[in-house]
């Protein structure tokens, strides 16, 4: 399994551990001039759940791969947290922010993969 796929899997597990919902992976690898190869997007129902998901992603990725995010932004208000892992950026939203920014549809050419909710 290549490094990006392994990292995506660990991020997904971190999200699922804290019951993050509506997980979507946007594959940007065939699109020119993007800032990364993948977005993984999910939402939590409250600012505290958004933070719990963010911490869980950090823990899963660090424990399983030794990788730490280059940057984490948005933890002050916890409505939209972006975690930069280089090739992959994880986005954890409150539902209202996610609907407003609609990242999945920013790149019409991106291949989107829905991950079913666990419960």
C-alpha positions as CSV (number, residue, x, y, z in Angstrom):
1,X,0.0,0.0,0.0
2,X,1.5,3.3,-0.9
3,X,2.1,6.0,1.7
4,X,-0.9,8.2,0.6
5,X,-3.3,5.3,0.7
6,X,-2.0,4.2,4.1
7,X,-2.3,7.8,5.4
8,X,-5.9,8.1,4.0
9,X,-6.8,4.8,5.8
10,X,-5.4,6.0,9.2
11,X,-7.2,9.4,8.8
12,X,-10.4,7.6,8.0
13,X,-10.0,5.4,11.1
14,X,-9.4,8.4,13.3
15,X,-12.6,10.0,12.0
16,X,-14.6,6.8,12.5
17,X,-13.2,6.4,16.0
18,X,-15.0,9.6,17.1
19,X,-18.1,8.9,15.0
20,X,-17.4,11.5,12.3
21,X,-20.1,11.5,9.6
22,X,-20.4,11.8,5.9
23,X,-16.8,11.0,5.1
24,X,-15.9,11.8,1.5
25,X,-12.5,11.3,-0.1
26,X,-11.8,13.6,-3.1
27,X,-9.1,12.3,-5.4
28,X,-7.4,15.3,-6.9
29,X,-4.5,13.3,-8.5
30,X,-5.7,13.8,-12.1
31,X,-6.3,17.5,-11.7
32,X,-3.5,20.0,-12.4
33,X,-2.4,22.7,-10.0
34,X,-4.0,21.4,-6.8
35,X,-2.4,22.0,-3.4
36,X,-2.6,18.3,-2.6
37,X,-3.5,14.9,-4.0
38,X,-6.5,14.1,-1.7
39,X,-9.0,15.8,0.5
40,X,-10.7,13.8,3.1
41,X,-13.8,15.6,4.4
42,X,-16.2,14.8,7.3
43,X,-18.3,16.5,9.8
44,X,-19.0,16.4,13.5
45,X,-22.2,17.6,15.2
46,X,-20.6,20.0,17.7
47,X,-17.4,22.0,18.1
48,X,-16.4,19.6,20.8
49,X,-16.9,16.6,18.5
50,X,-15.0,18.4,15.7
51,X,-12.1,18.8,18.2
52,X,-12.4,15.1,19.3
53,X,-12.2,14.0,15.6
54,X,-9.2,16.3,15.0
55,X,-7.3,14.8,18.0
56,X,-8.3,11.3,17.0
57,X,-6.9,11.8,13.5
58,X,-3.6,13.2,15.0
59,X,-3.3,10.2,17.3
60,X,-4.2,7.5,14.8
61,X,-1.8,8.9,12.2
62,X,1.1,9.5,14.6
63,X,0.7,6.0,16.2
64,X,0.4,4.1,13.0
65,X,2.7,6.0,10.7
66,X,4.8,8.3,12.9
67,X,3.6,11.3,10.7
68,X,2.6,14.6,12.3
69,X,0.5,17.2,10.4
70,X,2.5,20.1,8.9
71,X,-0.2,22.5,10.1
72,X,-3.6,22.4,11.8
73,X,-5.8,25.4,11.4
74,X,-9.3,26.3,12.8
75,X,-9.1,24.8,16.3
76,X,-9.9,28.2,17.9
77,X,-13.6,28.1,17.0
78,X,-13.8,24.4,15.8
79,X,-16.3,25.0,13.0
80,X,-13.9,24.0,10.3
81,X,-10.5,22.4,11.1
82,X,-8.0,21.8,8.3
83,X,-5.1,19.4,8.9
84,X,-2.3,19.5,6.4
85,X,-0.5,16.2,5.8
86,X,1.2,17.3,2.6
87,X,-0.4,15.1,-0.1
88,X,-3.6,14.9,2.0
89,X,-5.6,17.6,3.7
90,X,-8.2,16.5,6.2
91,X,-11.2,18.8,6.7
92,X,-13.4,18.4,9.8
93,X,-16.5,20.6,9.6
94,X,-19.7,21.4,11.5
95,X,-22.6,20.6,9.1
96,X,-23.5,24.2,8.4
97,X,-19.9,25.2,7.5
98,X,-19.6,22.1,5.3
99,X,-22.7,22.9,3.4
100,X,-21.6,26.5,3.0
101,X,-18.1,25.8,1.7
102,X,-19.1,22.7,-0.3
103,X,-15.5,21.6,-0.8
104,X,-16.5,18.3,-2.5
105,X,-17.8,20.2,-5.5
106,X,-15.0,22.8,-5.7
107,X,-13.3,20.6,-8.3
108,X,-15.9,19.1,-10.6
109,X,-13.3,16.7,-12.0
110,X,-12.4,15.2,-8.6
111,X,-13.3,11.5,-8.1
112,X,-15.4,11.3,-5.0
113,X,-15.5,8.2,-2.8
114,X,-18.2,8.1,-0.1
115,X,-17.3,6.2,3.1
116,X,-20.5,4.7,4.7
117,X,-21.2,5.9,8.3
118,X,-20.4,3.1,10.8
119,X,-23.7,3.2,12.7
